[in-house]
Amino acid sequence: MHHDPERPGSIHPLLAARFSPSAFDPSAAVDDHALGLLLEAARWAPSAGNSQPWGFFTSRPGEPEHRRVVPHLAPSSARWATGAGLLVVTLTRRHVDDTPLLFSEFADYDLGQAVAHLTLQAQAMGLAARQFRAFDLDGLTRELRPGPGWAIVSMVAVGKAAGEPAGHRTRRSVFDLRSAPWSPPE
Ligand SMILES: Cc1cc2nc3c(=O)[nH]c(=O)nc-3n(C[C@H](O)[C@H](O)[C@H](O)COP(=O)(O)O)c2cc1C
């Protein structure tokens, strides 16, 4: 079901227009100012106990960081991610240092929320983001060697979208969201 922006009660235009591009304009750079705003948006996301359990390894074409990341893309994501003006590796702090103790039970949840902030900030700036998991997690972890307790979760390609949203974007209905996974009272 497509969102219909004409319907009463439409969601905010930023949300309605957002989509994950499958192609980026390789000539559109993400400059320092834009990168700063994207991270600033992520920085102001809420988190459990204000724990802020996120980290972002940023890399742009031509930077040495980009050369550390690109070899670990899967063939499927390399097709479009290499055209993006910015590739972000997202990390979360799951554990307290090298112990099995959870740093925060909401670490991944909070990271996702920070990335949602970044994604909408990108949209507000005329950019677009595609989050993805299609990369070699073990290889990238060996390359970036996150500190104790930290783990790589996902990547985000940000840039100027080339092309339109895919025609087959669907969503579960609101009814389904409100009726799916719980049981009636006993
Ligand atoms: C955590 C996460 C992982 C994803 N992994 C991939 C991926 O590996 N490859 C890909 O092409 N898209 C990936 N996506 C993009 C989703 O397929 C996309 O968000 C979804 O189909 C909904 O489309 P939309 O963002 O245009 O609304 C991922 C998205 C998220 C949030």
PDBQT file of the ligand as one rigid body, heavy atoms in Angstrom, charges set to zero:
ROOT
HETATM    1  C1  LIG A 201      18.632  -2.426   9.148  1.00  0.00    +0.000 C 
HETATM    2  C2  LIG A 201      18.383  -2.338   7.658  1.00  0.00    +0.000 A 
HETATM    3  C3  LIG A 201      19.084  -3.170   6.802  1.00  0.00    +0.000 A 
HETATM    4  C4  LIG A 201      18.881  -3.062   5.425  1.00  0.00    +0.000 A 
HETATM    5  N1  LIG A 201      19.659  -3.843   4.578  1.00  0.00    +0.000 NA
HETATM    6  C5  LIG A 201      19.574  -3.652   3.255  1.00  0.00    +0.000 A 
HETATM    7  C6  LIG A 201      20.458  -4.345   2.381  1.00  0.00    +0.000 A 
HETATM    8  O1  LIG A 201      21.339  -5.086   2.817  1.00  0.00    +0.000 OA
HETATM    9  N2  LIG A 201      20.328  -4.138   1.039  1.00  0.00    +0.000 N 
HETATM   10  C7  LIG A 201      19.382  -3.273   0.542  1.00  0.00    +0.000 A 
HETATM   11  O2  LIG A 201      19.354  -3.102  -0.669  1.00  0.00    +0.000 OA
HETATM   12  N3  LIG A 201      18.535  -2.593   1.342  1.00  0.00    +0.000 NA
HETATM   13  C8  LIG A 201      18.613  -2.746   2.686  1.00  0.00    +0.000 A 
HETATM   14  N4  LIG A 201      17.770  -2.041   3.524  1.00  0.00    +0.000 N 
HETATM   15  C9  LIG A 201      16.776  -1.123   2.952  1.00  0.00    +0.000 C 
HETATM   16  C10 LIG A 201      15.368  -1.741   3.069  1.00  0.00    +0.000 C 
HETATM   17  O3  LIG A 201      15.224  -2.775   2.143  1.00  0.00    +0.000 OA
HETATM   18  C11 LIG A 201      14.324  -0.634   2.856  1.00  0.00    +0.000 C 
HETATM   19  O4  LIG A 201      14.406   0.311   3.885  1.00  0.00    +0.000 OA
HETATM   20  C12 LIG A 201      12.904  -1.243   2.842  1.00  0.00    +0.000 C 
HETATM   21  O5  LIG A 201      12.725  -2.074   1.728  1.00  0.00    +0.000 OA
HETATM   22  C13 LIG A 201      11.826  -0.183   2.818  1.00  0.00    +0.000 C 
HETATM   23  O6  LIG A 201      11.995   0.667   1.711  1.00  0.00    +0.000 OA
HETATM   24  P1  LIG A 201      12.052   2.241   1.885  1.00  0.00    +0.000 P 
HETATM   25  O7  LIG A 201      13.199   2.550   2.832  1.00  0.00    +0.000 OA
HETATM   26  O8  LIG A 201      12.302   2.822   0.500  1.00  0.00    +0.000 OA
HETATM   27  O9  LIG A 201      10.760   2.673   2.479  1.00  0.00    +0.000 OA
HETATM   28  C14 LIG A 201      17.944  -2.141   4.895  1.00  0.00    +0.000 A 
HETATM   29  C15 LIG A 201      17.236  -1.309   5.781  1.00  0.00    +0.000 A 
HETATM   30  C16 LIG A 201      17.452  -1.394   7.141  1.00  0.00    +0.000 A 
HETATM   31  C17 LIG A 201      16.692  -0.456   8.065  1.00  0.00    +0.000 C 
ENDROOT
TORSDOF 0
